[in-house]
Amino acid sequence: MGFIVAIDGPAAAGKGALAARLGEAFGLPVLDTGLLYRAVAATVLREGDDLSDQAACAAAARSIDLKALDATALRSAVMGEAASRVAAHPAVREALIEAQRGFAAQASGAILDGRDIGTVIAPDAQAKLFVTASAEARARRRWLERQAVGEAADYETILADIRRRDDRDSHRAAAPLTAAVDAVLLDTTDLSIDAAFDAARRIVEAARARAQAD
């Protein structure tokens, strides 16, 4: 098994940006597992099914191709909320487990970011980070992101959405959002992306050094 980096945390904490930069720094493939759930939601909605229909969502999950994910089309606020809803279905998470574990098992190693990487998908990952930030800081980031691309956005609405997603992700029956006991906590509330990346890089470098010494 190659060197695996598991990055977990709530919405808008900076996981995706950190995973991408760490992938470049360490030459590892990166999977944003949140895109899988967004793709499931998009498939369900395209087929005219209900996001609360667990069987329909699980069927959509079994059809997802990791190589055909359109990140640009899937990153809307609507898909983010829909993804949180389908991710609460145990059957959906079960259907996507093997695809994620297969990605993690590449000989080269891999970086995966999501909600349950260090606890469920890759509990034996050599490096585990739990990236978080205050709800207010995360809402402001989302608000700025949407403004930057010309989307109408209201900070208070975004903050309420983030708190609702946090509650749903943390209290769902299947693989709730929680930090692995051996994960390193990285709070990015007061950090720039460069400072957060520097901290994450040092955490991964230390973990890789330990793995090589074993």
N, C-alpha and C positions, 0 to 999 in steps of 0.2 A: 504494500500500500504506500502511495506517495504521501507527501506532506499536505495535510488538510487544515484549512483555516475555516472555522465556523464563526460567523458573525450574526448575532441575534440582537433584537431590540425592537422598540415600538416604531410606529409610522413617523417618518420625517426626522429621525434621529441622526441621519447621515450615513446609514449603513451602505447604501448603494454606491455613493461617491467614494467612500473609503474602500469598499471591495474592489471597485474599478482601479483605483490608484495602487492598491496593494497588488492586484493582479499584474499591473505593469511593472511594479518594482521587483516582484519576485518571479516574474515569468510564469504565472500560473493561470489556467483558465478560470473564468468567473461565471457563476450562475446566480442571478437574482431570482430566488425561488418565488418571490412575490409575483413575478410575471406569469408563473404557471397558474396561480389562482386567478389572476386577472384574465388570462386566456380562457380559463374554464368559464368564468362569468360571461365573457364576451360570446363564447360559443352558446351558452344557455340562452342568453338574450337574443342572439341571432336566430336561434331555432324557435323562438317564441315560447320558451318554457319559463317556469317560475323559479327564481333563485332560492325559494324555500323548498323546492322539490328535490329531496336528497338523491333520489334515483336518477333523475335527469342530470343533476350536477355531477354525479359519479360517472355516468356514461360519458359526459363531456370530458371529464378528467382523463378517462382511459384513452381518449382520442388525441390528446395533446402531444405535439411533436416538439421536443426541445429545440430542434434546429430551425423551426419555422416561427419562432416567436417574434412578433413585430413590436419592439419596445416602444417605439414612438406612438403607435396607435393605441397601446394599452395603458399609457401613463396618465390618462385623464382622471379628474377627480371622481367622475361617475364610476369608472372602472375600479378605482381604489376602494370605494365604499362597497361596490358589488363583490369585489374579491374578498373583503372581510366577511361578508355574509356567507359566501360559498365555503370559505375556509373553516367555518364552524361545523360543517358536516363531517362526521367521522369517516364516512365512506369516500368522500373526496380526498381527504388527507391520506387514507389508506391506498387509494388508487395512484397517488403521486409519489408515494414513498420510494418505490423501487427505481423510478426514473432519477430521482434526486440522489439516491445512494449509488446508482450507477455512475452518475457524473462525478460524485465524490471519490469513487474508487479508481479513477484514472491513474495510470502508472506515474504520470507527471505530478500528481497531486492536484489540488483544486481549492478554490475559495468559493464558499456558498454563503449567501446572506439571506436571512429570513426571520422567522419567529421561533422555530423549533429545531434549528440545525444542531446546536450543541447538546440538546437534550434527547432528540429522537432520531434525526437523520444521520448524524455523524457523532455519536457520543464518545467515540474514541479519537476525535480530532486532536491533533497535537497542539493546536493553538485555538483558543476560544475567547471571543470578545463579546461582551454584552454592551452595546452602544446605546446610550440613552441621552435624554435632555428633558428639560421641563416642558410641559405641554405648551406653555406660552411661547417658549423659544421655537419649538417645532411648528406651531401655528404661524408664527411670523415668517419662518423660512418658506413655508408653503405659500403664504400670502405674497411674498416677494417673488417666488418662482412664477406664480400665475400672472402677476403684474408684468413680469419681464416678457412674457409671451403674449401679452395683450388680452388675457382672460379677465372677465369681471370677477372680482373676488372681495369678500367681506371677511375681515379678520375674525370677528366674533363668531361668524358661522363656521369658519374653518376650525377655530378653537373648539367649538362644540362638537364638530365632526370628529376631531382627533380624540377628544375625551370619550366619545361614544365608542370609537374603534378600540381604544385602549381597554375599555371595560369589557367589550365583547371578546377581544383577543385574550385577555387575561382570565376570563371566567368560562370560556368554552370548555366543553367536556373533553374534546380531543386535542391533545398537545397544546395546552394553554401557553401563552407567552410567559416565560419565566427564565431567569438566568440559570445556566448550568452551575452546579456547585463549584466547579473548577474554572469557571469563566472569569476573565479579568474585566472589571467594570470600567467603562470609559464614558464619562459624562461630558458631552460636548456643548452643554448649555452656554458656556462662556468662551468656547474655543472657535477660532477661525477654522476653515477647512484645512488649511496648511498645518496649523497646530494640532488639529485632531489627527491628521494623517501621520505627522511625526510621532505622536504618541502611539498610534496603532502600529506603525512600522517597528517601533522599538519593542512593543509587546510581542509581535510576530517573530522578530529577530531573536529575542530571548527564548521563545518557545522552540524555534528551530535549532538553536544552539543546544538546548536541553535534549531535543530529540536525537541530534547527531552524537551526543555524548553517551546516550543509553546503549 
